[in-house]
Amino acid sequence: MPQANNTKPTLLSRIVWRLLRWLFNAKAYRLENHPPKLPKFILVGAPHTSNWDFIYFAGAVQEVGIKPSFIGKHTLFKWPMTRFMYDMGGMPIDRSAPRGYVNSVIDRIEAADEIALVIAAEGSRTTDGRWRSGFYHIAHGAGVPIVPAWLDVSTGRAGFGEALIPSGDFLADLGKIAEFYKSKMPHCERFDVLAAQARGELESPGKKSG
């Protein structure tokens, strides 16, 4: 079970979060803006080109005062890592649960008073730029907005976009997201691929043809 709100986070988790924030500032990234103030939302960050992206992104989120949550395999929350995983914002999900992965996450969001759930929509750093649709189905099912975040290692700039309320039309909303990212990082070819996916020119990852 998650720790109580009045339980002080472990020393290790406090050290890790301070380190992530320090690394972000040491890299001298310039935050152009802060995310909208919302009680619940899905936070998607892109592009994901190296393992350092997540570290700097986590530092940026900490810098703006957000305590992020992330989805983790339930087996990672066993002793002795239980407290640490919860303190870091971990949300244990059993992918084999009868209600399924997406519905399990939706249940967690609905039960929370406040949550900023970070999801890597690209899936992995080896993607060609197409996004998986899980983040969208979670946001739509839970009735929470999607907030896009970006971090450009080539210019040292980072920021957040406006909240997008899922309409139920994945490709149409994906087109709006791709347009936002292209406006911030026009040189990034991954967002050209994302735009092509939104236009239906490329299949979404995991979607079977026929």
Steps between C-alpha positions, in 0.01 A plus 500: 500500500618858437651685792281736701516868413647583842785250462835667441665384175808284538842663503595317182199631306567857618863471391403363158246777434751768604760342274261498203419866555870585535583319175230695315632831630864400447419436134376862490171421331269799463136437586280715276187455710328296767225241448137595565382449857271198492405244766533204263666462162716280279844649436668379180859592424680487167725437323658201676835449329724392789485380860603850610175644363298350782750621761491859376122483452455379858717789615289748303181365655653530846612855418142615438376343822317200359517167682472259208361149503613224271377153413713211617476125480347379827790264567734801536315607815607204712718538810755656539403744220137552604532830688750643254285422197193662656701801617626553146140511373473141386161352415508117502299344218454129433478474122332160532215636715152394385392859425804552280789745509315812382199450729729430796675833450166679454382356833809641671450845350134510599589404857759778534421855613795639303732335252745594225560169324810501279479269199760448227265495201778405259552176689880494465790710374534271194162600358484669160275769644161331509312501829316215668138570581492374860552846652205631301260223597597549864439876485172462311375222727588689817364829365825689562694735268831432328785747552790473250852579618813540292873518557745598226855387580639688200381842618471449876133600498204325659136571572140390517201530271137578571276227636316297237165345588475167310213514250490125443655535153857382558646600163336844498634579846838350413515746211457790743775360721734454201433859390597626846825306505589610148454863606754451778749269325456542121835330437399174672415236236316287753219753507468480121441128548251573780309736269494231230361252753229751594405534132459122479797459267680274749354231725510555873743268687338179614208531260448192289399541139215307343 
